[in-house]
Each structure stands twice: as C-alpha cells, then as structure tokens.
Amino acid sequence: MHIERTTHEHSLTAKVYAYEGDYEVGAQAITWRATVHHAEEPQRALSGAIPITSPAGSALADKVVHDAIVKQIDTLGPTATSTADAAPLFAAVRTPLHDALQPFVGQWHAEGTWHRARLPDADSLPTAGRWRSTQSARWHGSRYFVVLDEHGSTDDEPVDTLTVIGVDAPSGLLFASCFDSWGLQRRYAVKVDRNRWTFDGECERATIEFSADGRTQHIAWQWRPRDRWLPLSQRTATRIA
C-alpha cells in the first residue's frame, strides 16, 4: 500500500518535513519504508516493522504506519550536507520479535549426533558420530541482538560457532548470521511460530523447538550438497543456567 505525500512538523525543532512511502501487511507484522524530505537537509530513508497483535491492527494499518513514521521523524537530529552523510538511514524499531529472542538467553549443554558431510561431492550419509557442546547466549548492548557463542566437539575435531540473531532494520524480519571455526560465514532467514524456530539458508537449514518450560531445545540441522536435504546434526540442549 502506498502512503501519499504528507507533512509533519517536528515536535522539537518545528521544522516541517514531507514524507511518503509504502507498507505491506504480513501475518505477524506491518513492514514499511518511507522517504523524508526537508529543504535544508539531505533526503532520508526510514523503515520499521509494527507487530500485529490483533485483527484490528491490520485494519488500522494506514494510521499506525503514519504514527510510526511521525515518531521516527521526531527523533531526527541535524545532518551534515555532504554526499557521504546523505546515505539512507534505517532506524531500528524495537518490536515483540526482539523480545521473542529471550528464550535463547542463558547457558546450555547439548548432546547428540553429527554427520560429517562436508565434502561438496558427498551424496551419501556418513555414519553418525557423537556431538557435545556448551553454549552461552546473551543480549548484546541495548537488547536488539542475541549473541550465541557455542563450543562443540565431535569424534575427531572441535567445532566453534558464533551466531548473532536479531531483526533486520530495513525489512523488520528476523535473521541469523553465523561464523564458525572452519572460516565459513552463513546468513539465515529466521521465523518463529510459538516455541518452534526455523533457520533457512541456501545450503543449510534447521528447526529448533523449545520445551514448554523453556529448559530444553530440540535441534535438527540439515544440509543440501546437491539436490536433496540430508541430516547434518540432531541434538538436545539443556539449560544449565
């Protein structure tokens, strides 16, 4: 849906800003983008996501988007006029999707199985080995991202992974970026449905399901070496702190 050009007077500076943009109503949130103009300042790009907590939320989408844009405009400060400083600004907006990350936070111990299927020409499933790991997960800074630091071991080598999970500011969607001790980096699209999380990547994917009391994670990873998905790891993580 399109937002027609509208003006708003900054609550502190009394400057009059003009804005226009677009928004989409999804199943969980309304995502929007807008451009903001003022004669004395470079054009700015704003964006955000508004969680839908009731059917009325989507019905009143146009109003709540306008309110969200106006709120962000009121946070704008002075800007430089150089080309370098005129790059689009995507302001983060805290939503319930951020709070949904809380179950990951804590100290965990995991045990399970691991298939060492790492060669690009592998199309058979190796014998499963043993997996053990400890994981520390914490909020970073102002609680926009959760940082997971996992130290694992298999039958033949250690496996360390650092993962950042958060909400992408421009799109308002969950994501995860992972960095491992093999020197690989991956990015996953993340979705949550109650206690069930899914991580979707180009060649790897996972499901993580939390128990009702939040003390257990059932984790299943798969990978796709060619044209079919194969098991990569199955493990259960138990909260220890």
C-alpha positions in Angstrom: 0.0 0.0 0.0 1.2 3.5 -0.8 1.5 6.4 1.6 0.8 9.7 -0.2 3.0 12.7 0.4 2.2 14.2 3.8 3.8 16.8 6.0 4.7 16.7 9.7 6.1 19.4 12.0 9.0 18.2 14.1 7.9 18.3 17.8 11.1 20.0 19.0 12.6 22.0 16.1 9.3 23.0 14.4 10.8 22.1 11.0 8.2 20.9 8.6 9.1 17.5 7.0 7.4 15.9 4.0 7.2 12.1 3.8 5.9 9.4 1.5 6.4 5.7 1.3 4.9 2.2 1.1 3.9 -0.6 3.5 2.9 -4.3 3.5 0.7 -6.1 5.9 2.1 -9.5 6.7 0.9 -12.3 9.0 3.0 -11.1 12.0 3.9 -7.5 11.3 3.3 -4.5 9.1 6.6 -3.5 7.4 7.1 0.0 6.0 9.6 2.2 4.3 9.4 6.0 3.8 11.5 8.8 2.4 11.6 12.1 4.4 12.4 15.5 2.8 13.3 18.9 4.2 14.6 21.8 2.1 17.7 22.3 4.3 18.7 18.6 4.8 19.5 15.6 2.7 16.7 13.2 1.9 16.5 10.4 4.5 15.1 6.8 4.3 13.3 5.4 7.3 11.8 2.0 7.8 10.3 -0.1 10.5 8.1 -3.0 11.5 4.9 -2.9 13.6 3.8 -6.2 15.2 0.2 -7.2 14.6 -1.2 -8.2 18.0 -4.9 -8.3 17.0 -7.1 -8.2 13.8 -7.7 -4.5 14.4 -4.0 -3.9 14.0 -4.1 -4.8 10.3 -7.4 -3.0 9.8 -5.9 0.2 11.1 -2.6 -0.3 9.2 -2.6 3.1 7.4 -3.0 5.0 10.7 -0.4 3.1 12.7 2.1 3.4 9.8 1.7 7.2 9.7 2.1 7.3 13.5 5.3 5.2 13.3 6.8 7.5 10.6 5.9 10.6 12.6 7.5 9.1 15.7 10.8 8.5 13.8 10.8 11.9 12.3 10.6 13.4 15.8 13.8 11.5 16.7 15.7 13.0 13.7 18.6 15.4 14.6 20.7 17.7 12.4 22.5 16.1 9.5 25.6 17.0 7.5 25.1 18.1 3.9 27.9 16.1 2.3 27.1 13.3 -0.1 28.8 10.8 2.2 26.5 11.7 5.1 23.4 11.6 2.9 23.2 7.8 2.8 19.8 6.3 3.7 19.2 6.0 7.4 17.4 2.9 8.7 16.3 3.5 12.3 15.8 0.3 14.3 12.4 0.0 16.0 12.1 -2.4 18.9 9.2 -4.9 18.4 7.9 -8.1 20.1 10.2 -10.0 17.6 13.1 -8.8 19.6 11.6 -9.9 22.9 10.8 -13.3 21.3 14.6 -14.0 21.3 14.7 -14.2 25.1 14.3 -18.0 25.4 17.8 -18.4 23.8 19.5 -16.4 26.5 21.4 -18.5 29.1 23.9 -21.3 29.4 23.2 -24.6 27.6 24.8 -28.0 27.3 23.9 -30.1 24.2 24.5 -33.7 23.3 23.5 -35.6 20.1 24.8 -36.9 16.8 26.8 -35.3 13.9 27.2 -36.4 10.3 30.5 -35.2 8.9 29.1 -34.5 5.4 31.2 -31.6 4.4 32.7 -32.5 1.0 30.9 -30.9 -2.0 30.9 -34.3 -3.8 29.3 -36.2 -0.9 25.9 -37.6 -1.7 25.8 -40.5 0.8 25.2 -40.2 4.5 28.3 -40.9 6.7 27.9 -42.8 10.0 26.7 -40.5 12.7 29.4 -39.5 15.3 28.9 -38.1 18.7 28.3 -34.3 19.3 28.8 -32.4 22.5 28.7 -28.6 23.0 28.3 -25.8 25.5 26.6 -22.6 24.5 26.5 -19.2 26.1 23.8 -16.8 24.8 23.5 -13.2 25.9 21.8 -9.9 24.9 24.1 -7.5 23.1 24.2 -3.9 24.2 20.7 -2.3 24.1 19.0 -5.7 23.6 18.5 -5.6 19.8 20.6 -8.7 19.2 21.3 -12.0 20.9 24.9 -13.4 20.6 25.3 -17.1 20.9 28.8 -18.5 21.4 28.9 -22.3 21.0 31.9 -24.5 21.7 31.4 -28.0 20.3 33.3 -31.2 19.8 32.8 -34.2 17.5 34.6 -37.6 17.5 37.5 -36.0 15.6 37.7 -32.2 16.0 36.4 -29.2 17.8 33.7 -27.0 16.2 33.1 -23.5 17.4 30.3 -21.2 16.2 29.5 -17.6 16.9 25.9 -16.6 15.9 24.1 -13.3 16.0 20.3 -13.3 15.9 18.2 -10.2 15.5 15.7 -8.2 13.5 16.9 -6.6 10.2 16.0 -2.9 10.5 15.1 -2.3 6.8 12.8 -5.3 6.5 11.7 -5.9 10.0 12.4 -9.6 9.6 14.4 -12.0 11.8 17.8 -13.1 10.7 20.8 -15.0 11.9 24.5 -14.6 10.9 26.8 -17.5 11.8 30.7 -17.6 11.8 32.4 -20.9 12.5 35.9 -22.3 13.2 36.2 -23.6 9.6 36.3 -20.0 8.5 32.8 -20.1 7.0 30.0 -17.4 7.3 26.3 -18.0 6.6 23.2 -16.0 6.9 19.7 -17.5 7.6 16.2 -16.2 7.3 14.6 -16.9 10.7 10.9 -17.4 11.6 9.2 -18.2 14.8 5.9 -19.9 15.5 5.3 -20.1 19.2 8.0 -22.4 20.5 9.3 -23.5 17.1 12.0 -21.6 15.2 13.2 -22.2 11.7 16.5 -21.2 10.2 16.6 -21.3 6.4 19.8 -20.9 4.4 20.9 -21.6 0.9 22.6 -24.9 1.7 21.7 -25.5 5.4 18.5 -25.3 7.4 17.4 -26.0 11.0 14.5 -26.3 13.3 14.7 -25.5 17.0 11.8 -26.3 19.3 11.8 -25.2 22.9 10.0 -27.2 25.6 7.0 -25.6 27.3 9.2 -24.8 30.4 11.9 -23.3 28.3 14.6 -25.5 29.7 15.2 -27.7 26.6 15.9 -27.2 22.9 15.4 -29.9 20.4 17.7 -29.0 17.5 17.8 -30.6 14.0 20.1 -29.4 11.2 20.1 -30.5 7.6 22.3 -29.7 4.6 21.9 -29.9 0.9 25.1 -31.0 -1.0 23.2 -31.3 -4.3 19.5 -31.7 -5.0 18.3 -33.2 -1.7 18.4 -32.4 2.0 20.5 -34.7 4.3 20.7 -34.9 8.1 23.6 -32.9 9.5 23.1 -32.9 13.3 20.5 -33.8 15.8 20.9 -32.8 19.4 19.2 -31.8 22.5 20.3 -28.8 24.5 19.5 -28.5 28.2 19.6 -25.2 30.2 22.2 -25.2 32.9 22.0 -21.6 33.9 
